[in-house]
Amino acid sequence: MKKSTFLILCLEGAVLSFNVAACAALIPSISRDFLVEQFAAGRIIWLYMIPYGVAALAYGPLVRLIDAKKVELVCFFLFSLANLLAGLSRGIQSLYIARFLMGVFGASVIPLILILIAKHAAQERRGRMVGVFFGATFIASLLGLFLSGLLSWRLIFLIPAIAGFILWVFMCLALPSFKEDKGAVKVNYLAALKDRVVLSIFTYIFFISLIYHGIQQWLGVYFSVQIGLGQFFISMLITLTSLSGVFGEVIGGHFADSLGRFKTIEFGIIMMIVSALLLIIKLPVIILALVMIVWGLGWTFNHAGLSTSLTDLPREFVNEAASLNSGVRFIAGGLGAVIAGTLMRRGFVFGFSFFAVFLIILAISARRILLIK
């Protein structure tokens, strides 16, 4: 893969990720602007994540039939247009629709990059490339979160819309064709999931994603309702999860190559458990900042270890695994956000305690789930 191609794909991932994390911080502002309760405004989270997860399942098989460049050009243009519609929305219902469309069309990006790394990069370099790509997405997420504390929430959608349209022009001119396979669309998800290793990885991904997003997507509401913070401090605290995530993805990618995939995953889940337990306690803002850093590192260590493991799977499962990675993560994350919304209404201590116990059970079971001897 040429460096210029990899750069374009990293920029595409950055545009995709700019407002993903910021939306959790923007819920209080959107709630005030549209005069709806915060838990109603919070639907913009799972209305993006679940359609994203379902749509992602189509893209891996689809690029066997259609040149991935053509797929990306169509999807990325429509994703940018959906961001524009979100930024210009005049009611919560139109914002819901825009977020749904963002999920459907944005889901194409991650499967493509994982397929290309798996097919065109040496095994010993895959972890670093995965780390750099997701590091770029976390930098963009960090920037979006930081700006969400300073700018109108509408601009957090309009910025990636404009950047997306500009990048789309460069994609048309410089992105090479990725067409390799010929024939009809092949959907081999059942065949892939019959492989014990594939099934084990995605079982773990489902549970860790459900837990992570169950906590992450309601942090903005927690900081607003429980701690009483304003938009700036809410955004800055959640920004720390992305700031630590930038380093966590790159370091985690190196650890996945040097220490092993599972060791990296183990370090990550331990940090997540510590963070979740500390959130049960009402802490000063300075301590919460440290908790957010550890939380971000824990998630990204998990992410880097698991994503690198996917590139090691047999080549016949690469397309399915790449789509399943996004599909399972976002469907599980959306379900986690829905479940957490119900739990957090009963109390944030109750909700965080539920997910902390869930994390501990997952950590104890990780070796068995991932078939590690």
ROTIFI-105198 format. One record per residue (C-alpha): residue number from 1; x, z, y. Coordinates in nm, 3 decimals. Layout:
N
NUM;X;Z;Y
...
END
This chain:
373
1;0.000;0.000;0.000
2;0.138;-0.097;0.341
3;0.196;0.175;0.597
4;-0.026;-0.007;0.846
5;-0.312;-0.013;0.594
6;-0.267;0.356;0.517
7;-0.263;0.432;0.891
8;-0.594;0.249;0.947
9;-0.755;0.436;0.658
10;-0.626;0.768;0.793
11;-0.774;0.686;1.135
12;-1.101;0.593;0.968
13;-1.103;0.931;0.793
14;-1.030;1.098;1.127
15;-1.332;0.934;1.295
16;-1.548;1.030;0.998
17;-1.437;1.393;1.018
18;-1.444;1.446;1.394
19;-1.781;1.621;1.409
20;-1.836;1.728;1.046
21;-1.708;2.082;1.096
22;-1.810;2.096;1.462
23;-2.179;2.074;1.370
24;-2.171;2.427;1.227
25;-2.046;2.552;1.565
26;-2.297;2.341;1.761
27;-2.612;2.476;1.596
28;-2.674;2.745;1.864
29;-2.639;2.489;2.148
30;-2.862;2.231;1.977
31;-3.114;2.506;1.909
32;-3.130;2.598;2.279
33;-3.144;2.236;2.396
34;-3.436;2.139;2.169
35;-3.608;2.481;2.182
36;-3.606;2.534;1.804
37;-3.481;2.830;1.601
38;-3.120;2.820;1.484
39;-3.211;2.798;1.115
40;-3.422;2.487;1.193
41;-3.135;2.329;1.390
42;-2.912;2.413;1.095
43;-3.089;2.146;0.887
44;-2.856;1.890;1.045
45;-2.593;2.023;0.803
46;-2.761;1.950;0.471
47;-2.943;1.642;0.607
48;-2.592;1.494;0.637
49;-2.434;1.641;0.327
50;-2.691;1.565;0.056
51;-2.744;1.197;0.153
52;-2.365;1.168;0.180
53;-2.322;1.303;-0.170
54;-2.587;1.078;-0.324
55;-2.464;0.765;-0.143
56;-2.102;0.830;-0.239
57;-2.194;0.774;-0.603
58;-2.269;0.407;-0.525
59;-1.944;0.313;-0.353
60;-1.694;0.348;-0.639
61;-1.884;0.108;-0.869
62;-1.981;-0.118;-0.576
63;-1.621;-0.206;-0.484
64;-1.575;-0.348;-0.833
65;-1.812;-0.627;-0.730
66;-1.768;-0.656;-0.353
67;-1.441;-0.650;-0.162
68;-1.392;-0.293;-0.040
69;-1.295;-0.429;0.304
70;-1.641;-0.586;0.344
71;-1.810;-0.267;0.225
72;-1.610;-0.060;0.473
73;-1.673;-0.291;0.768
74;-2.050;-0.276;0.719
75;-2.064;0.098;0.647
76;-1.825;0.204;0.921
77;-2.010;0.001;1.186
78;-2.342;0.158;1.085
79;-2.181;0.504;1.071
80;-2.058;0.459;1.430
81;-2.403;0.339;1.535
82;-2.562;0.649;1.376
83;-2.328;0.869;1.581
84;-2.442;0.687;1.893
85;-2.805;0.749;1.802
86;-2.730;1.119;1.742
87;-2.563;1.157;2.081
88;-2.857;0.991;2.255
89;-3.133;1.165;2.058
90;-3.421;1.314;2.261
91;-3.566;1.540;1.996
92;-3.464;1.730;1.686
93;-3.643;1.481;1.459
94;-3.438;1.186;1.588
95;-3.122;1.393;1.542
96;-3.227;1.462;1.183
97;-3.264;1.086;1.120
98;-2.927;1.007;1.279
99;-2.753;1.272;1.067
100;-2.916;1.132;0.752
101;-2.782;0.784;0.835
102;-2.437;0.924;0.915
103;-2.426;1.075;0.568
104;-2.535;0.757;0.389
105;-2.282;0.528;0.559
106;-1.996;0.774;0.610
107;-1.982;0.840;0.236
108;-1.784;0.520;0.173
109;-1.455;0.636;0.329
110;-1.321;0.904;0.092
111;-1.388;0.719;-0.237
112;-1.202;0.414;-0.107
113;-0.886;0.603;-0.010
114;-0.869;0.790;-0.342
115;-0.916;0.465;-0.537
116;-0.636;0.298;-0.341
117;-0.396;0.590;-0.382
118;-0.468;0.609;-0.755
119;-0.410;0.234;-0.803
120;-0.126;0.165;-0.559
121;0.087;0.482;-0.533
122;0.338;0.630;-0.778
123;0.221;0.952;-0.946
124;0.494;1.162;-0.785
125;0.384;1.048;-0.435
126;0.008;1.082;-0.475
127;-0.008;1.448;-0.378
128;0.176;1.380;-0.053
129;-0.044;1.082;0.034
130;-0.361;1.278;-0.044
131;-0.223;1.562;0.168
132;-0.142;1.335;0.464
133;-0.482;1.164;0.454
134;-0.682;1.485;0.438
135;-0.442;1.640;0.689
136;-0.544;1.362;0.932
137;-0.911;1.439;0.868
138;-0.850;1.806;0.939
139;-0.664;1.727;1.263
140;-0.966;1.526;1.376
141;-1.198;1.805;1.265
142;-0.984;2.051;1.457
143;-1.003;1.840;1.772
144;-1.381;1.804;1.738
145;-1.423;2.178;1.693
146;-1.202;2.259;1.990
147;-1.388;2.016;2.215
148;-1.723;2.150;2.095
149;-1.643;2.468;2.286
150;-1.580;2.276;2.608
151;-1.809;1.971;2.606
152;-2.179;1.902;2.564
153;-2.283;1.874;2.200
154;-2.394;1.516;2.270
155;-2.037;1.412;2.348
156;-1.923;1.540;2.008
157;-2.130;1.254;1.862
158;-2.063;0.996;2.133
159;-1.681;1.027;2.109
160;-1.660;0.920;1.740
161;-1.920;0.650;1.809
162;-1.698;0.488;2.074
163;-1.377;0.548;1.876
164;-1.546;0.407;1.566
165;-1.648;0.081;1.737
166;-1.292;0.035;1.871
167;-1.134;0.106;1.531
168;-1.384;-0.129;1.365
169;-1.236;-0.419;1.565
170;-0.887;-0.335;1.437
171;-1.023;-0.304;1.084
172;-1.166;-0.656;1.110
173;-0.831;-0.792;1.224
174;-0.575;-0.593;1.024
175;-0.733;-0.446;0.710
176;-0.637;-0.653;0.403
177;-0.867;-0.751;0.121
178;-0.892;-0.496;-0.160
179;-1.076;-0.717;-0.406
180;-0.922;-0.676;-0.753
181;-1.183;-0.661;-1.025
182;-1.442;-0.926;-1.100
183;-1.780;-0.916;-1.262
184;-2.097;-0.716;-1.230
185;-2.128;-0.366;-1.091
186;-2.028;-0.120;-1.360
187;-2.158;0.235;-1.344
188;-1.967;0.444;-1.593
189;-2.051;0.795;-1.472
190;-2.185;0.905;-1.810
191;-1.878;0.767;-1.985
192;-1.651;0.941;-1.734
193;-1.833;1.274;-1.767
194;-1.809;1.256;-2.146
195;-1.434;1.303;-2.098
196;-1.378;1.680;-2.118
197;-1.109;1.682;-1.846
198;-1.325;1.484;-1.601
199;-1.626;1.707;-1.669
200;-1.419;2.024;-1.630
201;-1.279;1.921;-1.291
202;-1.619;1.827;-1.149
203;-1.782;2.142;-1.282
204;-1.529;2.344;-1.087
205;-1.564;2.119;-0.779
206;-1.943;2.169;-0.784
207;-1.922;2.549;-0.781
208;-1.636;2.584;-0.531
209;-1.805;2.340;-0.291
210;-2.141;2.517;-0.317
211;-1.976;2.850;-0.233
212;-1.752;2.720;0.045
213;-2.024;2.535;0.235
214;-2.271;2.815;0.174
215;-2.044;3.030;0.389
216;-1.881;2.775;0.621
217;-2.193;2.601;0.747
218;-2.357;2.923;0.869
219;-2.053;3.077;1.039
220;-2.167;2.950;1.381
221;-2.507;3.117;1.342
222;-2.339;3.435;1.213
223;-2.104;3.452;1.512
224;-2.397;3.391;1.749
225;-2.660;3.623;1.598
226;-2.455;3.898;1.437
227;-2.149;3.914;1.665
228;-2.316;3.790;1.985
229;-2.051;3.531;2.076
230;-2.101;3.235;2.310
231;-2.037;2.869;2.230
232;-1.670;2.871;2.335
233;-1.566;3.161;2.110
234;-1.782;3.034;1.822
235;-1.607;2.698;1.840
236;-1.261;2.852;1.871
237;-1.309;3.073;1.565
238;-1.431;2.787;1.350
239;-1.153;2.570;1.496
240;-0.906;2.806;1.328
241;-1.040;2.706;0.986
242;-0.951;2.343;1.062
243;-0.620;2.432;1.227
244;-0.507;2.619;0.917
245;-0.659;2.338;0.711
246;-0.421;2.083;0.866
247;-0.127;2.279;0.728
248;-0.313;2.375;0.412
249;-0.375;2.012;0.310
250;-0.014;1.904;0.363
251;0.141;2.218;0.211
252;-0.117;2.216;-0.068
253;-0.028;1.854;-0.146
254;0.341;1.947;-0.178
255;0.254;2.253;-0.391
256;0.038;2.034;-0.616
257;0.343;1.816;-0.684
258;0.602;2.096;-0.711
259;0.420;2.403;-0.846
260;0.139;2.228;-1.031
261;-0.223;2.146;-0.964
262;-0.373;2.464;-1.110
263;-0.132;2.707;-0.941
264;-0.226;2.555;-0.606
265;-0.596;2.596;-0.690
266;-0.537;2.960;-0.794
267;-0.366;3.048;-0.466
268;-0.655;2.891;-0.279
269;-0.938;3.076;-0.449
270;-0.762;3.412;-0.408
271;-0.743;3.356;-0.031
272;-1.110;3.254;-0.023
273;-1.214;3.572;-0.206
274;-1.024;3.793;0.039
275;-1.183;3.614;0.336
276;-1.538;3.629;0.198
277;-1.508;4.003;0.130
278;-1.383;4.068;0.484
279;-1.677;3.879;0.634
280;-1.909;4.142;0.486
281;-1.763;4.386;0.738
282;-1.841;4.353;1.111
283;-1.488;4.294;1.240
284;-1.332;4.261;1.587
285;-1.286;3.904;1.706
286;-0.906;3.915;1.668
287;-0.939;4.014;1.300
288;-1.207;3.750;1.248
289;-0.957;3.495;1.378
290;-0.710;3.593;1.104
291;-0.986;3.578;0.844
292;-1.073;3.224;0.955
293;-0.710;3.116;0.913
294;-0.690;3.256;0.560
295;-1.032;3.105;0.477
296;-0.918;2.759;0.591
297;-0.593;2.780;0.394
298;-0.776;2.891;0.081
299;-1.023;2.604;0.090
300;-0.760;2.337;0.160
301;-0.527;2.459;-0.116
302;-0.822;2.422;-0.353
303;-0.902;2.082;-0.206
304;-0.547;1.947;-0.231
305;-0.497;2.069;-0.589
306;-0.828;1.929;-0.710
307;-0.800;1.596;-0.523
308;-0.451;1.537;-0.662
309;-0.579;1.616;-1.012
310;-0.832;1.335;-0.972
311;-0.557;1.079;-0.913
312;-0.407;1.176;-1.251
313;-0.718;1.077;-1.445
314;-0.720;0.766;-1.671
315;-0.743;0.443;-1.470
316;-1.074;0.344;-1.627
317;-1.232;0.647;-1.457
318;-1.064;0.613;-1.116
319;-1.357;0.446;-0.934
320;-1.614;0.682;-1.083
321;-1.397;0.988;-1.019
322;-1.341;0.889;-0.656
323;-1.716;0.855;-0.594
324;-1.801;1.164;-0.798
325;-1.552;1.363;-0.589
326;-1.744;1.295;-0.267
327;-2.082;1.295;-0.439
328;-2.043;1.626;-0.617
329;-1.873;1.797;-0.322
330;-2.140;1.702;-0.071
331;-2.444;1.743;-0.293
332;-2.315;2.087;-0.394
333;-2.223;2.165;-0.033
334;-2.568;2.064;0.088
335;-2.733;2.278;-0.179
336;-2.501;2.563;-0.082
337;-2.609;2.531;0.282
338;-2.978;2.533;0.180
339;-2.936;2.836;-0.049
340;-2.727;3.020;0.207
341;-2.983;2.955;0.480
342;-3.244;3.136;0.270
343;-3.006;3.422;0.188
344;-2.874;3.462;0.544
345;-3.231;3.501;0.675
346;-3.245;3.822;0.470
347;-2.920;3.939;0.626
348;-2.566;3.812;0.666
349;-2.418;4.101;0.467
350;-2.648;4.013;0.178
351;-2.557;3.644;0.198
352;-2.181;3.691;0.223
353;-2.187;3.950;-0.057
354;-2.370;3.706;-0.285
355;-2.112;3.432;-0.230
356;-1.815;3.672;-0.255
357;-1.931;3.786;-0.600
358;-1.986;3.421;-0.696
359;-1.625;3.343;-0.591
360;-1.486;3.629;-0.800
361;-1.677;3.510;-1.108
362;-1.547;3.155;-1.050
363;-1.188;3.279;-1.016
364;-1.211;3.472;-1.344
365;-1.357;3.166;-1.518
366;-1.130;2.903;-1.358
367;-0.885;2.865;-1.647
368;-1.166;2.822;-1.896
369;-1.360;2.580;-1.675
370;-1.053;2.365;-1.605
371;-0.934;2.378;-1.969
372;-0.605;2.545;-1.876
373;-0.433;2.710;-2.174
END
